[in-house]
C-alpha cells in the first residue's frame, strides 16, 4: 500500500514535469526523433540524482524525526501556493538558469544530429569541443527534475520512511516518464484542472505526516491509515483528470 501510494503520488506529480519538458523541447526546437535520446539520458541522470537526494533525506529523517513535520509543512505550503498560483505559462527565455547556460556554454548555432558534443574543427567553428543545443536541452531537463524532486521526495517520505520503498516507488514512476511524455505531450494543455487536484493531494499528505509525528510523540491517538491515503489520493487525481477532460472536451489535441 505504501509503495502504491508513493508510486501514484510521484507519477501524478510527473504531470508538471511533462508540461515543462514539452516547453523545453518546443523552445529549443528539438525534433521528435531526437527527443527520445534526450529523455533516455535524462532519466538515467535522474536515477542517480534521486538516489543521492533520497539517501540524504533518509539520513535526515532517521536522525531527526521532527524533519517529517518540516516536510509536512512544506507540502501544505506548496499545495496552497499551487491552488492560488497564476496560470500564465512560464517562459524559458526569462529563466535565469537558461540565460546563464546560453552565456557560458560554447553552443553551436544549430543541432548536429543526435550528438551532444562536436569538434569545432569538423564544423567550421573554432577548435575544441562545442556543445550542441541538444546538450543544453538535456541540462535543462535534468535541472527541472531537481526542482520537481524538492516536492516529490518529501511527499513520498511523508508516506513511508523505508528508503527501499521511497526509492523504488520514485524510480519506477520515473522510468515510465518518457512513455508518459510521448503519450500526453500533445494533450497536456487539457489537464488544466489537474493542478488543483495535485495541490489538494499535497495538502492532504502534509496533514497525514503531521498526524504521524504527533501520534509518535503521543499528542494525538489517531493517524490516517495507508489504504485510506491511497484511496483519497486516487480519488482526487482521477477527479482532476475527469473534470479536466470534460471541461476541455471541445478543445483540439495538439
N, C-alpha and C positions, 0 to 999 in steps of 0.2 A: 504494500500500500504506500509506504514511504517512497519507494523507488518510482512507482507510477505517478504519484503526486508531483515529485520533483521533476520527472520527465515531462509531464504535462505543462508545468509552470515554465520550464526552460523552452519547450517547443513553442508555447504561446508568446513568450517574450521575444522569441526569434522573429516574430512578425515585424516588429520595428526594425530589426536587422535587415530583413528582406527589403523593406522600403528604402533604407539607407544605401544598401548595395545597388538597388535599381537607380538611385540618384547618382551614385558614383560612376557606374557604368555609362549612364546617359551623358553625364558631364564630360567624362573622359573619352567619349565616342569609341568605346571598345566593342568591336563586332561580337555577335553571339558566339561565333566559332572559337574565340579566344577567352570568353568568359568562363568556360569550363576549366581551363588551365589555371586562371587566376583563383577561382573558388577552390580548386583542388589543393593548391599550395597554401591558400589562405586557411583552409580548415586544418591542414597539417600543422600550421603555426599555432592555430587556436588550441589544438590538443595540448601542445607544450605549455602555452601561456596559461591555460585554465588549470593545468596540473600544478604549476607554481603558485598561482593565486589561491587555489583550493588548499594546497599544503600550508600556506601561511595562515589562511582562515581557520583551518583545523587546529593548528597550534595555538592560535589566539583563543579559540573557544574552549580548548582543553585547559589552558592555563587560567583564563579569565572568563568564568561562566557568565559574568554580567555583560560580556560583549554581545550576548544574544539580545539583551534589552536595546543596545545601540542599533543592532541590526533591525530589530522590530520597529524602532522609532524612525530609522532611516527609510524603511519600506513604507511606513504610513505617510511620512512627509512626501516621499516620491510619488505615491499614489494620489495624494491630494493635489500636488502640483500638476500631475498628468491630467487630472479631471478638469482643471481650470487653465490648462496651457493653451496658447494660441495655436490655431490650426493652420497658420501660414506655413507652407513648405519651406524647409531650410534651404539656404543657398550655399553650395560648396565653394563658390568663388569668394564668399565672405568669410570662410573658415580660416582662422589664423594658422592652424597646422598645415593646411593645404598651401597657403601663401608662403609659409616658411620653406616647405619642401620644394616648391617651384623655384625659390630663390637659391637654394643651396645644392640642389641636385643638378648634375650635368645631364640635362634632358635632351634627347634627340627631338627634332621637330615633329616627327610622326612615329607611328608604330613600325616595327620591323618584324612582322610575322608574330610568332609565338615567343620571341626572345625577350627576356627581362633586361639583359645587358648586351651591348655590342661594342666592338672595337671601332674607334673613330677612324682608323686608317682605312677600313673597308667601306666606310660610309661617306667618304669625302668630308670628314669632320676632323677636328684637332686630334692628335694622337692620344691614346689612352682609352680607358673604359668609359662608356656613356650609358646612362640609364634610359630605358625607353618609357613611354607613358604607361606601358603595361606594368612595369615595376612600381611606378608611382601609384597606380590603381591598387596593387597588392598591398602596399604600405598603408594606404588609406583604409582599406577593408580590415586589415589587422588592427589598426588604431581604433576603428569604430567598434570592433568586438571587445577591445579592452574597456571602452566606455560602457558598453552594454553589460559587461561582466560585473561592473560595480553594482548593478541592480540584481542581476540574476543569481550571483553566488550567495549574497546574504539571504535571498529568498529561499534558496534550497537549504542553506544551513538553518533556516527557521523551521524547516520541515523535518530534517533529520541531521544529527551531528556525526553520523557514521561517515568517515571520509570516503570509504569504498562506495557507499550509496550516493553520496554527493557527487563524486567524480563520474561514476558510471552513468547516472541519470543525466548529468550535464553533457557528457561526451556523446552518448548515444543520441541525444536530442540534436546535438550539433552535427553529427555525422550525416544526418538527413537534411541538413540546411541547404546543400547545393540542389538536391532534388526539390526541396520546398521552394527555393527561389525560382527555378525554371517552371514550376507548376503555377506559381502565384504572381510572378513578376508582371504579367500582362493585365492582371486584375487587382493588384494590390490597392489601387485607389478606391476600390469598392468596399474596403474593410474600415470605413471611417469610424463606425461606432464600436469597433473592437477596442479602441483606445480606452473607452470608458469602462469596458469590462475588465481590461488589464489593470486599470487603476484600482478598481474595487477588489480585484484579486490581491494586489499588493497590500492594500489596507487590511484585508481580511487576514493574510498571512502574518502581517506585522502584529495584529492583535493576538493571533494564535501563539506566536513565540513569546509575547509578553506574558500571556497567561501561563505558559510552560514554566518560565522563570519564577513567576510569583508562586506557582504551585510548589516548585522545588524548595523555595525558602519559606513555605508554609504560610503564605499570606492569603491565598485562596485555596479552596479544596476541590477545584474542578479544572479540567482542561478540555480543549476541543479534540476529540478523537480523530485519528488519521483517516478512517473511512469517511467521516463527515467532511473533513478538509478536502478530500478528493472529490466528493460529491458536489460540494459548494463550488470548488474551482471549475469542475467540468460544466456545471450548470451556468455559471457566469460567462465562461468562454463561449459555450455553444449559443447562449442567448445573444452575446455580442456579434457573433458571426451571422446568426439568423436574422437579426434586426438589420445588420449592415447590408446583407444581400437583398433583403426585402425592400429597404429604403432606396437602394440603388439599382433595382431590377430593370429600370429602363435605360441605364447608362451602358454604353458600348464597352466591350472588353478591348483593352489595348489602348 
